[in-house]
């Protein structure tokens, strides 16, 4: 019976650490997505679309960044054309995979990934 308390302790540590690890992963991924969005907007987009840059910087969660994709698409389309904007958005959309409910993705986006 000596192994039982060790297993219980190990299981409890896993249960307690699980959400913390997921939260840290999510926080790190938010920053990666945020930086990618800012990188796409860099250059003339910084001065032409300062409100979008501010919103990207101020959003604190994945859903907020998710919903900013349409604003970013508009800015990128006017800067580089729709084809380049779509390619950038497809890459950014892929970064959200596994982090948000599948119901938030369009069916066509799910088929591509």
Backbone as CSV, one residue per row, in Angstrom:
resi,resn,N_x,N_y,N_z,CA_x,CA_y,CA_z,C_x,C_y,C_z
1,UNK,0.814,-1.211,0.000,0.000,0.000,0.000,0.849,1.263,0.000
2,UNK,2.146,1.116,0.077,3.008,2.284,0.123,2.975,3.072,-1.187
3,UNK,2.796,2.396,-2.310,2.778,3.056,-3.595,1.537,3.923,-3.770
4,UNK,0.503,3.622,-3.065,-0.765,4.330,-3.232,-0.647,5.815,-2.907
5,UNK,-0.082,6.222,-1.779,0.022,7.662,-1.520,0.868,8.385,-2.567
6,UNK,1.928,7.720,-3.052,2.766,8.356,-4.076,1.967,8.571,-5.351
7,UNK,1.151,7.589,-5.725,0.314,7.739,-6.919,-0.723,8.835,-6.737
8,UNK,-1.274,8.887,-5.556,-2.267,9.929,-5.281,-1.622,11.300,-5.346
9,UNK,-0.447,11.442,-4.756,0.264,12.728,-4.781,0.610,13.096,-6.218
10,UNK,1.109,12.149,-6.981,1.464,12.401,-8.381,0.232,12.810,-9.179
11,UNK,-0.866,12.111,-8.967,-2.103,12.444,-9.668,-2.606,13.831,-9.299
12,UNK,-2.519,14.164,-8.036,-2.957,15.494,-7.591,-2.076,16.587,-8.211
13,UNK,-0.767,16.345,-8.259,0.129,17.326,-8.867,-0.204,17.519,-10.342
14,UNK,-0.503,16.433,-11.027,-0.866,16.514,-12.441,-2.156,17.299,-12.616
15,UNK,-3.135,16.999,-11.776,-4.411,17.716,-11.864,-4.240,19.198,-11.585
16,UNK,-3.446,19.527,-10.596,-3.247,20.932,-10.235,-2.383,21.662,-11.250
17,UNK,-1.384,21.004,-11.795,-0.472,21.651,-12.739,-1.078,21.747,-14.129
18,UNK,-1.971,20.835,-14.486,-2.561,20.824,-15.821,-3.108,22.166,-16.260
19,UNK,-4.031,22.768,-15.504,-4.568,24.063,-15.909,-3.497,25.155,-15.965
20,UNK,-2.512,25.088,-15.074,-1.452,26.101,-15.088,-0.600,25.976,-16.340
21,UNK,-0.297,24.750,-16.721,0.482,24.522,-17.934,-0.305,24.990,-19.146
22,UNK,-1.596,24.642,-19.206,-2.438,25.069,-20.321,-2.551,26.588,-20.378
23,UNK,-2.681,27.227,-19.233,-2.788,28.683,-19.195,-1.481,29.319,-19.676
24,UNK,-0.351,28.770,-19.267,0.938,29.300,-19.705,1.108,29.112,-21.207
25,UNK,0.691,27.967,-21.714,0.758,27.703,-23.157,-0.135,28.667,-23.911
26,UNK,-1.324,28.876,-23.400,-2.271,29.790,-24.030,-1.731,31.219,-24.030
27,UNK,-1.168,31.645,-22.918,-0.609,32.993,-22.816,0.541,33.164,-23.802
28,UNK,1.388,32.166,-23.892,2.513,32.234,-24.835,2.000,32.283,-26.265
29,UNK,0.977,31.497,-26.566,0.427,31.474,-27.924,-0.257,32.798,-28.256
30,UNK,-0.905,33.420,-27.285,-1.504,34.741,-27.511,-0.428,35.707,-27.975
31,UNK,0.716,35.671,-27.324,1.798,36.594,-27.684,2.374,36.294,-29.063
32,UNK,2.456,35.016,-29.411,2.947,34.642,-30.741,1.979,35.143,-31.810
33,UNK,0.694,34.931,-31.591,-0.317,35.381,-32.548,-0.308,36.903,-32.635
34,UNK,-0.264,37.571,-31.486,-0.243,39.030,-31.457,0.947,39.574,-32.269
35,UNK,2.120,38.992,-32.037,3.313,39.465,-32.733,3.217,39.209,-34.233
36,UNK,2.653,38.077,-34.616,2.473,37.781,-36.038,1.542,38.797,-36.677
37,UNK,0.452,39.137,-35.999,-0.478,40.137,-36.521,0.217,41.494,-36.659
38,UNK,0.991,41.866,-35.651,1.704,43.143,-35.699,2.764,43.138,-36.802
39,UNK,3.433,42.016,-36.987,4.434,41.909,-38.052,3.799,42.117,-39.421
40,UNK,2.615,41.567,-39.629,1.925,41.723,-40.917,1.508,43.175,-41.149
41,UNK,1.228,43.879,-40.064,0.789,45.271,-40.151,1.966,46.243,-40.199
42,UNK,3.155,45.750,-39.917,4.343,46.613,-39.802,4.599,47.406,-41.079
43,UNK,5.363,48.447,-40.916,5.693,49.319,-42.041,4.645,50.402,-42.187
44,UNK,4.099,50.511,-43.377,3.112,51.570,-43.628,1.814,51.344,-42.859
45,UNK,1.542,50.099,-42.478,0.321,49.802,-41.730,0.308,50.419,-40.348
46,UNK,1.489,50.575,-39.754,1.575,51.206,-38.431,1.008,52.617,-38.455
47,UNK,1.364,53.359,-39.485,0.893,54.747,-39.546,-0.477,54.862,-40.192
48,UNK,-0.794,53.967,-41.133,-2.085,54.038,-41.817,-3.228,53.472,-40.972
49,UNK,-2.921,52.542,-40.089,-3.958,51.881,-39.291,-3.566,51.825,-37.814
50,UNK,-3.325,52.969,-37.197,-2.889,52.955,-35.795,-3.945,52.394,-34.846
51,UNK,-5.218,52.563,-35.182,-6.278,52.052,-34.302,-6.279,50.527,-34.262
52,UNK,-5.970,49.888,-35.378,-5.910,48.423,-35.398,-4.706,47.951,-34.595
53,UNK,-3.585,48.626,-34.766,-2.388,48.267,-33.992,-2.671,48.390,-32.499
54,UNK,-3.320,49.478,-32.083,-3.650,49.662,-30.657,-4.549,48.550,-30.154
55,UNK,-5.534,48.181,-30.959,-6.461,47.128,-30.537,-5.752,45.783,-30.425
56,UNK,-4.861,45.485,-31.363,-4.096,44.238,-31.293,-3.255,44.215,-30.019
57,UNK,-2.652,45.347,-29.701,-1.817,45.430,-28.498,-2.626,45.352,-27.207
58,UNK,-3.863,45.824,-27.237,-4.644,45.902,-25.997,-5.475,44.657,-25.696
59,UNK,-5.732,43.832,-26.681,-6.538,42.627,-26.465,-5.781,41.670,-25.543
60,UNK,-6.512,41.060,-24.605,-5.868,40.203,-23.614,-6.200,38.718,-23.762
61,UNK,-7.060,38.367,-24.708,-7.430,36.960,-24.826,-7.471,36.504,-26.279
62,UNK,-7.520,35.189,-26.458,-7.530,34.600,-27.790,-8.751,35.015,-28.602
63,UNK,-9.917,35.047,-27.962,-11.121,35.411,-28.695,-11.053,36.843,-29.219
64,UNK,-10.490,37.727,-28.439,-10.336,39.099,-28.891,-9.457,39.192,-30.126
65,UNK,-8.342,38.450,-30.119,-7.476,38.424,-31.300,-8.178,37.770,-32.484
66,UNK,-8.945,36.736,-32.202,-9.696,36.044,-33.265,-10.600,37.036,-34.000
67,UNK,-11.321,37.831,-33.253,-12.269,38.753,-33.873,-11.583,39.951,-34.535
68,UNK,-10.334,40.211,-34.216,-9.595,41.291,-34.879,-9.076,40.882,-36.260
69,UNK,-9.183,39.617,-36.590,-8.704,39.164,-37.896,-9.390,39.881,-39.047
70,UNK,-10.679,40.149,-38.918,-11.382,40.825,-40.022,-10.866,42.252,-40.217
71,UNK,-10.591,42.957,-39.125,-10.013,44.305,-39.238,-8.627,44.234,-39.880
72,UNK,-7.848,43.247,-39.459,-6.518,43.080,-40.025,-6.611,42.744,-41.512
73,UNK,-7.569,41.927,-41.891,-7.769,41.571,-43.300,-8.034,42.821,-44.132
74,UNK,-8.885,43.690,-43.621,-9.181,44.929,-44.338,-7.948,45.796,-44.520
75,UNK,-7.165,45.915,-43.464,-5.950,46.728,-43.527,-4.940,46.119,-44.494
76,UNK,-4.737,44.804,-44.388,-3.773,44.144,-45.265,-4.213,44.184,-46.724
77,UNK,-5.513,44.074,-46.955,-6.030,44.154,-48.324,-5.730,45.507,-48.945
78,UNK,-5.924,46.552,-48.185,-5.662,47.885,-48.737,-4.161,48.143,-48.899
79,UNK,-3.335,47.479,-48.092,-1.888,47.672,-48.179,-1.242,46.813,-49.267
80,UNK,-1.660,45.536,-49.372,-0.948,44.572,-50.220,-1.821,43.876,-51.250
81,UNK,-3.108,44.099,-51.206,-4.022,43.378,-52.086,-4.652,42.194,-51.376
82,UNK,-5.758,41.742,-51.937,-6.541,40.710,-51.272,-5.830,39.362,-51.215
83,UNK,-5.109,38.999,-52.245,-4.433,37.700,-52.261,-3.418,37.583,-51.125
84,UNK,-2.583,38.574,-50.966,-1.575,38.560,-49.897,-2.267,38.594,-48.532
85,UNK,-3.325,39.400,-48.432,-4.065,39.488,-47.172,-4.665,38.141,-46.801
86,UNK,-5.262,37.451,-47.769,-5.852,36.133,-47.501,-4.795,35.127,-47.060
87,UNK,-3.653,35.152,-47.710,-2.577,34.225,-47.336,-2.113,34.489,-45.898
88,UNK,-1.970,35.753,-45.547,-1.569,36.102,-44.177,-2.615,35.654,-43.174
89,UNK,-3.887,35.884,-43.505,-4.963,35.510,-42.581,-5.102,34.007,-42.435
90,UNK,-4.856,33.259,-43.509,-4.903,31.798,-43.399,-3.830,31.300,-42.434
91,UNK,-2.655,31.885,-42.525,-1.582,31.499,-41.606,-1.959,31.838,-40.162
92,UNK,-2.466,33.031,-39.954,-2.850,33.460,-38.604,-4.005,32.614,-38.078
93,UNK,-4.977,32.323,-38.929,-6.112,31.488,-38.513,-5.633,30.116,-38.063
94,UNK,-4.664,29.550,-38.760,-4.111,28.250,-38.381,-3.472,28.259,-37.004
95,UNK,-2.997,29.416,-36.578,-2.354,29.523,-35.266,-3.349,29.358,-34.122
96,UNK,-4.626,29.555,-34.406,-5.663,29.428,-33.380,-6.140,27.985,-33.212
97,UNK,-5.767,27.114,-34.146,-6.258,25.748,-34.125,-5.877,25.048,-32.822
98,UNK,-6.849,24.432,-32.197,-6.643,23.733,-30.940,-6.747,24.639,-29.715
99,UNK,-6.867,25.939,-29.951,-6.943,26.882,-28.836,-8.348,27.436,-28.628
100,UNK,-9.160,27.373,-29.665,-10.536,27.858,-29.601,-11.469,26.726,-30.012
101,UNK,-12.738,26.814,-29.623,-13.689,25.780,-30.037,-13.778,25.702,-31.562
102,UNK,-13.925,24.483,-32.079,-14.021,24.294,-33.531,-15.191,25.043,-34.135
103,UNK,-16.208,25.308,-33.338,-17.379,26.015,-33.847,-17.050,27.448,-34.277
104,UNK,-15.919,27.976,-33.824,-15.540,29.338,-34.209,-14.889,29.377,-35.595
105,UNK,-14.445,28.227,-36.088,-13.813,28.161,-37.401,-14.869,27.911,-38.463
106,UNK,-14.684,28.505,-39.632,-15.607,28.235,-40.728,-15.360,26.826,-41.238
107,UNK,-16.319,26.270,-41.924,-16.154,24.912,-42.444,-15.030,24.845,-43.458
108,UNK,-14.877,25.874,-44.280,-13.814,25.846,-45.279,-12.447,25.912,-44.605
109,UNK,-12.341,26.646,-43.519,-11.065,26.719,-42.791,-10.736,25.379,-42.155
110,UNK,-11.749,24.663,-41.683,-11.527,23.358,-41.077,-11.076,22.333,-42.122
111,UNK,-11.600,22.417,-43.331,-11.227,21.478,-44.379,-9.767,21.650,-44.788
112,UNK,-9.271,22.879,-44.751,-7.897,23.138,-45.174,-6.899,22.617,-44.166
113,UNK,-7.266,22.536,-42.891,-6.306,22.151,-41.837,-6.482,20.745,-41.445
